[in-house]
Amino acid sequence: MPSTQPVPETGSKAPEQPGYPKHYPRYTTASNSYAHEVESFLEDADTYDVGQKRWSIPGTLTKRETLVDTLYSILLLVVQQFVKPNKPGVERHIFNIQGYLQCKQKDGNGHAICPVLTVPAMGPSFELPQALHSVPRSQLVVFSLVNTTTVSLAPYVSVSVSVFAPSSLPFPLLLSTQLAKINLGYSCMATYFTVKLESNTGSAEEQVDEMETYARFSVINPTISLFTRWCSESHAHVVHFDHAGAEITPPFDIHWHPATLVRLVAGLCSADERILGFDKSIQWTMVYHKKAKGTVTTTGPNGDLKTYPILKQIRTPWNNIQGHATTCWLAHHPDTLKDLVIKDVWHLENLRGEYELLELVKDTPGETKDFSSCNQDRIAQWLEHPPGVGKVLGSNPGLVISFCHLYSTHFTSVVQLLSALRDAIADSADQTDAFQVTKGLLLMISGYSTGVYQPITCFLERTTHQKGLPILQSVSVLSTVFERLQDTPYDYLDDLQLFFYLLVYIMLLFKPDGSCVPGTEEGPSIIISWDERNPRCAFTNKEGLTGGNPLKYCIGGLIRASWGRICKGLFMKFCAWTLSRRGDKERLLFQKKGAKNLLPKREEHYSAVLEIFDEAIQAVLRPR
């Protein structure tokens, strides 16, 4: 039964006595949950001394491994006591995986490639990692744990063998246990805990940066708003990630506030997906731990609810957590029988919403005209707005867009793709400098009627140096970011270079019939090298393409082998033109004249690029 005793707000002062913490953590729901049970748990637990107000964590620690093991024992008891799923198919576990070989590896930023304490989950919104579905058991690579074949993880579960499944994401593991097979992976992880010694914790920004490494993969799951925990031997933070950004609470003393620690662990590992922060408007039917079908419910302007069957999720290319609208569903209208795109619109609070931008350009040829706005309930309510670093809360109303088109990456012929890109470039030429947009890969093409595939753009966003995919950004934009050249404006040449990289992206990742190139081939590996979070690295990997080095000829050969001679010619001409314009822009900047001196040639430049595409399209259509 919830306690009715008031809990001081975060930041309120405690009684003035030596060593007493200055802040009380405050959580709207977790503060009053399991009140009497928590008191009894703390009194009975061997891991907490009520008189000394201290968990059984050694006062002086020099090894992180010891701290991880100790905290794991505490968290395991909490999960066993308070997380008790009561629905079929719902499970929660907690694992200490610091002994796994792959967890000892580091990423490019020096962080471990996977979190050390993880909470694997089974339930309506959790899927097995894709690799565990598709990779035959005979192809899985077996690793031993700390040079043993069986490792006891307390009485909760015992691991008898572990395997690592190859995947595009790190950290899919399959644990065969005495109770059941437990799967670890970002697609079936409720939360995770990061553990460090107090002396090595770093700043709040550094803590968020490390935890964001793992959250990036978890938030790819479009229904989740992820809460995680960072912990030392004395303090803990709660960190919240979603597509609006990240928040971190002030640290609280886990010894003086043991009940808060218990409630937070219980909440973070909860069997109720709404408490975890999942989008309750999206519901799934699971078959063999894989999503078989789902529905999405929207709230219209008048408060009316409408439920649509989900046909599929539309994958978008954004991989950064913050700032972009990244969740799209292809759904079916039960009344009109038309297909729709239902999209969550995440944006920073100081930027205009996408619905407003679409209203501004709805009369422009090539922009979607059939759309409506609806409000969605997305954020979990058990965390009460903690003041944090980099606080970037944004609004996220839903956007419903009428959709009867195909994506450019769903083309079935060369002429479909080239015509869609050609018309998208022409559409870009009609945009004014005051309203430049990044279309990325989100080009829609309608049916073939007059001989040209008309692209329909329904994803609009103001373009800045700080926003956009490194894969598609021009080298000028990338260099501006890492060299801090704030006086270098974004201009139409950056848009045209974006289309050049978009062309290369599609032709290296897809075949002319729209099917995907295997990820192990050379083309996808080149694209992956451009998707660097570090702008300097992305610049270095991309610069060679427009700089005339062998990379250009390598890509040309790959395009010819897959797409044919005409497409290779298109690529080489577009590349040469892009290199020439890059030189023009650099000369102007060196002369301190600014890129605005290029504006008189804007129409000429767009015409030149369109002519390159027109020639290629006519060559493809010409009878042979």
N, C-alpha and C positions, 0 to 999 in steps of 0.2 A: 504494500500500500504506500503510495507516494507520501513523502514528508511534507508538512505544511510550514515548516520552519523557514524563515527567510534566509536567503544566501546573499552575502554582500556582493555588489557588482565588481567586475574587474576594475582594479585601480583603487578601490577603497582601502583605507589604511587599517592595518591590524593594530592591536594593542602594542604600545611601545614597550617591548621587552627584547633583550639581546637575542639575536638569532631568529626572531620571529619573522616570517615572510611578510613582505609589504603588499602583496597582491593576492586576492582571492580569485580563482578562476570562476567564470560564470557561464553556464550553459543552460539554455531555456528548458530543455526536456531532461537532459542527462543529470542536471543538478538534483532533481527530485526522484529519480528512478531508483527502484530497488532499495529505498532508504533503510528499512529495518534489516533486509537481507544483507546489505553491505556491512552494517554494524556487526551483525553476527558473524559474517565471514571474516572480518578483520580481527575479531576477538578470538576466533577459533583457529585462524590460519597460523601455521608455523612460520610463514614467511614474513609476518609483520608483528612487531612488538608494540602493543598499544601504549604501554607505560613509557617506553623510550621514544615513541613516535618515530619509528624507523623500520624500513623494510630490511630484509636480511641481505643487504648489499654491503660488502666490505667497505670500510671507511676509506681505505687507501688502495686504489687499483692502479696497476701499471699496464695491464693487458686488456685490450678491448674484448678478446675472446672470452675472458672470465666474466666480464660485464654482460655480454650477450647471453651466455649460458644462464646466468643468474636471473636476468630479466625474463628470459624465456620461461623459466620455471614459474615465475610469478604470473606472467600472462597466461600460461597454460592453465593454471588453477582457476583464474578468473573466467576463462572461456568455458572450462568444464562446469563451473558453478552457475554461470549466468546466461550462457548462450545455449539454449536447448530448443532446437527447431521442432515444431509440432506439426509440420506438413510433410506429406510424402515427397521424396526427392530433394528435400532441402537439407543441406549439410554445411557445417563450418568446421574448419580445423585450423591449427596454427603450427607452423614448422620453423625450426631453426635450421637453416641450410648453409651455415657458414663453412661447413666442412666440404661442400661440393667443389669440385675442381673448377667448374666454369664460373663460380661465384668469386674466385680469386682473381679473375681477369679484370682489367680496367678498361674503361672507355676512353675516348679522346680527351676528356676533361679530367681524367685521373680518378673518376668515381668507379666503384664496383659496378659490374654490368647488371647486377640484380640485387634487390634488397635482401637483408640478412634474415629478417623475421617476416614471414608471409602468412596470409590467411586465405588459403584456397577455399573455394565455395562451390556448392552445387545448388541449383534452383532455377526459377523461371527465366532469369536474365543472364545466366552464366553458361557459357559454352566451353566445351573442351577445346584446347589449342588446336588450330587447324592441322598442324603437323601430326598430331596424335591420331587424327582421322585418316590422313592420307598416306602416311609413311608406313610401309609394312614393318612388322616387328623385327623381321630379319635384317632390316637396314638400320635399325637403331643402334647407336654406339653405347656400349655398356661402360659405366664408370664405377669404380669402387668408392666408398665413403670412408675417408681417413684410413685407407688401406685395409678395410674390413668389408665383409660381405653382408653383415647384419649390424645395424646400429639401433640401439634402443632410444626412442624419443619419449621417455617417461611412460606411464601406463596407458597414455591416451592412444598411441599407435606405435607400431614397430615397423621400421623400414627394412625390407629384406633385399630389395634390389632397386636401383635407380637407373634411368636411361635418359639420355638427352636426344630430343628429336630435332633434326635440322629444320630451320624455319627462317622466315624473313625477320622475325622478332626473336631476340634472345630469350632464354629462360623458359622454354617449355619442358617440363619434367614429368615423368610418370613414375609414381611411387607405388610399388606393389606391396601391400601391407597385410597384416594378419586379419584386418577387418574388411578391407576393400581396397580397390585401386584408387589412389588419391592422385589427382592431376594438378600440377602446378603450372601456371602460365598467366599472362596478363589478361587473357580473355575469361579466366575463371578465378580471379583474385579479388576478394572483397576489399582488402586493404593491405598495408604493409607497415612495418616499423623500422625506422632507421636508428641505429644505436652508435653512440660515440662517447668516449671519455670526456668528462667536463673540460679537461685541458685542451682538447682538440676540437671543440664544437664549432669554432669560427663564428662569424656574424650571422644574424638572422637571414640576410640575403644569401650567404653561402649555404646555409642549411636548406633554404627553399630551392636553390639552384641544384643541389644534389638530389633532393627528393623529386624535383621536376623531371629528372632524367628517367625515372621509373613511371611517374604519373603520365608522361607523354604517351606511353604505350597503353596505359589503362584507360585514359580519357578518349582514346580512339573508339572505345565502346561508347556509342552515341547516347546511351540511356543513363550514363553515370555522371554523378557529381562527386568527386573522390575526396574523402577525408583520410588523412594519414597522420602518423605520429612520429615525432623525433624525440629521442629520450637519451639522457645521460644517467649517471649514477645518482644525480640529485634533482634534476629538473626535466620537464617535458614541455613540448609545444604540441599544438594541433595545427596541422597545415591542411588547407582546403584548396583543391584544384577543380576548376571547371573551364569551359571555353570562354569565360569572361576574364579569367586570370587566376591569381593565387592570393591567398591570405594566410597569415601566420599569427597565432595568438602570442601574447606575452608568455614567457616561461612561468611555470608554477612549480613549487617545491613538492615533489612527489611524496616526501616523508611527512610533511606537515598536512598534506591534503591527500591522504591515501584513498578516501572515498571517491574523490574526483577522478583519481587514476583508474580505480576499478570501474566506475561508471563510463568513463571514456572508452576503455578497452571493450566493455560490454556493448557500447554503442557502435564502435568501429567494426566489431565483429558480428553485429546483430543479424539474426535470421530474417528480420523484416527489411526488405529491400528499400522501403520508403525511408527508414532511418538511415540507411547507408547513403542516401542521396540519389537513388535511382528515379528516373522519370516515371511517375506512376500513370501517366497518360498513355504509355506504351506497354502493351501486354503481349506476352509470348506463350505459345504452346510448344513445349519441348518434346522431342522424340529422341530417345537415346542420348540425352544431354546435348542435343543440338536443336537450334531454333527451327521449327518446322513451319509455323505460320504465326502472324501477329496482327495486332490492330493498333491504330493510333487514334486518340480522341482529341479533338480540338474544341476550343471555346470560342464561338463567334462573337462579333461586336455586340450582339444583343444578349449575350450570356447563354445562348443555346448550344448544347453539346452535339457534336457530330462524330461518329465513329467510322473510320475507314479501314477496310482490309489492306494490310501492307503487302504489296507485290514483291518489293525488295528494297534494300537500302542502296542508295546511290552514293557510291564512294566519291569523295572529293579529295583533292590533292593536298589540302592544308595539313601539315603535320605539327604546326606550332599550337600550343594550348590556347594562347590568348589572341583575341582580336578578330578572328575570322568566323564566318558562319560555316560550320563544318558538318552539320547533320541534315541529311536529306532523305526523305522516304518517297518512293514511288508507290502511290496508293490508288485505290479504285473507288470512285464515287458511287455509293450504293443506289442513288436516285437517278443521276444523269447517265450512269454507266461509262463515264469518261475517266481517263487516267489523270491523276493529279500529282504534283510534287508538293509535299508538305515538308517545310523546312524550318528549322530553328535559326533565328537570326540573332547571333551573338555579336555585340559590338561594345566598344568602350563607351562609358557614359558621356564623354565629351564629344562624341561623333554622332552624326545624323544616322538614323536608322535606315536600313535598306528599303523598307516600305516607302519612306519619304523620297528616296532617290529614284525608285521605280516610278513613283507618281510624277516626278519631274521630267522623265524621259519616255513616258508611255506613248507619246505621239511620234517618237523617233522610229523610223524604219529599222527593223531588226531587234527592237526591244519588246519584251513580253508585255501584253496589254491586259491579260486576264489574270488578276491576282487579287487576293484579299488578305487582310490582317486578322489575326486572332491572338488571344492571350493564352499563354501556357504557364502552368505551375511547374517550375523546374528545380527550385533550390530546396534542399532539405532544411527543416526548421529547427533542428536540435542544436545548432551552433549559433550563438547570438552575436553576429556582427563584430568579431574581434578587431581591434585596431591593429593593423599589420603592415608589414613592409610591402611596398609596391602594390598598394590596394587599388585594384582596377575593376571594381564591381561595375557591371554593365547590365542593361536590360536585355531581355531575350524574348520578345513576342514572337509567336509563330507566324509563318507566312505560307499561305496556301496559293499555289500557282497552277493554273490550268495547263495541262501538259499532254501533248499528243505528238511528240517529236522524238528523235533519237539523239543521243549524245555523239559528239564528233569521234569519241573513241569507240563508238558502236557502229561505225561505218562498215560497209560491206564491199566497197570498191575504191580504187584510187581516185576516180573522178568525184565521188561523194566527198572525200576528205579534202581534196584540193579546192573544190568549189565552196565548201563550208569555210575554209580558212580564208579564201580569197574575199568572200563577202563579209567576213568578220573584219578583215583589214579595211575594206571600204567603209564599213560601219564606223570603225575607229576614226577614220578620216573626217567623219561628220561631227565628231565630238569636239567641243571647244576646249581651249587650254584650261578654262576655269573648271572643267568637269571631265578630267581624264579618268578612265576606269581601267582596272585590271580584270581581264576576262579569264585569264588562266586557261584551264582546260575546259571551262564550263561553257562550251559552245553547243547550241542545240540546232539541229537541222531538221527541216520539215520535208514532206514528200517531194519527189521529183515531179515538177509540173511543166515549167517553161524552159527546162534545160539547165536551170541553175538551182542549187540547193541553198535555200535561204537560212542563214543562221539566226537563231532566236536566243538572245542573251537575257538571262533572268537573274544573274548574280552581279550586283554592282557594288563597288567599293571605291572610295577615293584612294588615289595612289600617292604614296609617299616613299621616301627612302627606307623608312622603318617597316614597311609592310610589303608583303609579297613573298613568293616562293624564290629561294635562291636558284632553283633549277631554271626559272624563267626570267629572273632579273638580268638586266643588262650589266656588262662589266663596269660601265660607268656608275651605275647605282651601287654595285657592290664595293667599288673602290671608294665611293663617297662615304659609305657606312664605316669602313674600317680606318679610313684616313681622316674621319671627322670633318669632311669638307661641306659644311652646312650651306655654303654659298653656291654650290653647284645645283642648279634647279633640275627637276625632273621635266623632260620635254618629250615631244612626239617621237623623237628618234629612239628613246628608251622603249616606247610602246612598240615601235616597229622591230626593234631588236628582240623584244619579248615574243613577238610572233615568229621570229626566226628560230628562237630556242624552242618554242612550242612545236614547230614543224619537226625539228630534230628529235625532240622528246617522243613524239608520236611514232616517227619512222624507226626509231631504235627500240621502242617497246612493243610495237604492234606490227602485224603483217597486213598486207593489202586487203585481206578479207575480214579484218577486224579482230582476228585472234591474237593472243598474246605471244610475244617472243619468250622462250624459256629464260628464267632469271639467271641461269648459269652462263648464258652466252655473253659475248663481249659488249653488245649494245647496251643492255641494262646495267652492266657494271660501269659504263661511262656515265650514264645518267645518275647512278648512285653517288658517284664521285662529285657531282655538282650539288647534291643535296646536303651540303655542309652547313651546320649551324653557325660556324665561324665564317663571317663574310670574306676574310682574307683567304681562307682555304678554298672557298667556293670560287673566288676570283681567280686564284692560281690554276684551279682545275679547268675553268672555262676559258680563260684568257687565250689559251693556245688555239682554240677553234677559230677565233677571228684574228689571230695573230700570224696565221700562215704556217704554223709548224705542222709536223706530220699528223697531228690529231685530225686536221681537216681532211686529209686524204684517207685516213683510216675510216672515218665516218662516211665519207663518200663511197668507199668500197663496200661498207656494210649496207648502205642504202641501195646501191646498185644491185647487190646480191639478192636483196629481199624485194625491193620496190621497182627495180628496172632502170634502164638507161635514162628515161625522161625525168624521173624523180631525182636521180643523181644530178642531172643537169640543172634542175630547179634549185637543188641544194647548193651547188657550186656557185651559181649566179647570185643567189640571195646572200650567200656567205661573202662573196667578193664585194657586193654592194654594201653590206653591213660594215665590212672592214673599211671601205672607203669613207663612209659617213662618220665612222668613229674617228678616223683621222681628221676629218673636217672639224668635228666638235672639239677635239683635243687642241687643234691649232688655235681655234677661237678662244678657248679658255686660257691657253698659254699667252695669248695676246691681250688677255683681260677684257675681251669684248663681250663675253657671255654668249650663251647658246641662243639668246633671243635674236641674234643676227641671222640665225638659220630660218626663222619663221617665214621670211619671204619665199623660201624654197619648199615650204611644207607641202603645197599642192603638187609641186614637181616631184618631190620625193615619194609621196604616196602613189602618184601615177606610175613612177618607175617600178615600184614593188608590184603593183597590180598588173602591170604589163608582163612581168616575169611569170606571175601565176597564170595570166590569160594564155600566154604562149604554151605553157606546160599543159593546161587543160585542153586546149585545141589539139595539141600533139597527141594526147591520150585518146581524144574522141575521133581523131582522123582515121578513116578506114585504112586497114593495112593490107 
